[in-house]
Amino acid sequence: MSLMARMSASTATHKAADLVEALLRDSNRPGRPDLLVSPAVPVPQAAAPEGPAAPRLPGGPTGLGVSAATIRLPAPPARQRAAVPLGAPAPGRTGVGARTVPRIPATPPGAGSVGSHGGGGSPDTARPAESRRPPADSASAVPVLYCPPALRDDPALGDEVDDRLVEWAEEVGVYPGQLDRVRATGFGRLIMLAHPETDDPDRLLAAAKCALAEWSVDDHYVDGEVEEAQPELLGQRLAIAHSVIDQAHLPLSYAPQLEEVVQSDPVMVALRSSLKNLARYGSSTQVRRLRHELAIMFVAYNQEGVWAATGQRPPVWEFLMHRHENSFVPCMALIDTVAGYELPAEEFSDPRVRRLFTMAGSATVIVNDLYSMGKEDPSDFSVPRLIATEDGCSEREAIERTVVLHDELMHTYEAEASALALTGSPELRRFLAGVWAWCGGSREWHARTARYHGTGTA
């Protein structure tokens, strides 16, 4: 099921819907708001997932060439973590459109921090999240989803981006007759929540255009949300669309034929338009980075085509690998572009940075899988659905196991990113903190937007 279909589907009536609703609407946001700054008041931490502890990096001078899998690190000192806080331009760079994000309290209202479970300082607030679970017969008796809170929520800004995004979708021709669904899904709100370093609607709109163009590939070609899916033609369509992502240069006598096909396909028009617009805000290296991430995503779409054409139900390991390639990573690749600075290419491509970046991408799409479990048909693929099938367990158990997988990824990101921030450039520290903020904004979009929970209009 495509992202827009998941986001706009009606809530299912099966028990999974209640379980997921309780999980995502839980006010507990146990991750510290700013990855690189210790909170003034400790925030209760989620119970550590069972199994091997996440790898840790050493506190000494390691450099970016050292393997993250073989080293350990205690939490970095607060003064070092605070060197380049999220939202502050890196030394020597002003960052077009960037702004300093107001520091939020260590115990934001409704964030499940100390004091929100019966009064500050009480013995109950000091207990781990596992001990504060509701009774076993409660629908919300699931592990805490380990994720930070969103750093900002500006509904008016999100609405402005949404309005302008719908206008652009009409202009390029994607989602014909479904623009109300596009507006209701609130992609502009997602971008506003996930990119708190700028309040420039033009920069946020640039990211939103890229996101909608990416998701239109899924909705038009893969899942048949807009037009009939044809798995047997998927590879061919993706290959032609890729000629727009990595511009094909045919001999002059044949180039017009390719261009005619491209201009007649709204998905390809949207991809070309969004990438051209992005070049107004990002360097050629940053735009090329997105082109590369989209190529990886196209590989994953082809994998879905094979499953559909052959009737395969993938094992969990293969679907998790698929989620590594088909996640929010293309959207997250624009964190520095939207904020108005540039992460050096050698750091973005470093294996240790890549490891953490893609793990965060997998964690965010697992949240989407959890959310969609409460809406989609039981035959659709998602991490919890496949766990339930493969392990022969109940929906509740599958949800709990999926949360443990998500939390493992988030704890690993938190530990290793805090360490890399000590050895990398100021831009890397800022980017790693931006990824953490992106995860919090994405979770907030899934969990709080009233459009998706039947409580009114967000």
URSUL-V303877 format. One record per helix or strand. SS is the DSSP state (@ for helix, = for strand). FROM is the first residue (numbers start at 1). LEN is the number of residues. If there is no record, write none. Layout:
ss | from | len
SS | FROM | LEN
SS | FROM | LEN
//
This chain:
ss | from | len
@ | 3 | 6
@ | 15 | 11
= | 31 | 1
@ | 68 | 3
@ | 78 | 4
= | 98 | 1
@ | 123 | 4
@ | 129 | 4
= | 148 | 1
@ | 155 | 18
@ | 179 | 7
@ | 187 | 8
= | 198 | 1
@ | 201 | 22
@ | 231 | 15
@ | 252 | 12
@ | 266 | 13
@ | 284 | 27
@ | 316 | 10
@ | 329 | 4
@ | 335 | 5
@ | 345 | 4
@ | 351 | 23
@ | 383 | 9
@ | 395 | 29
@ | 426 | 23
@ | 450 | 3
//
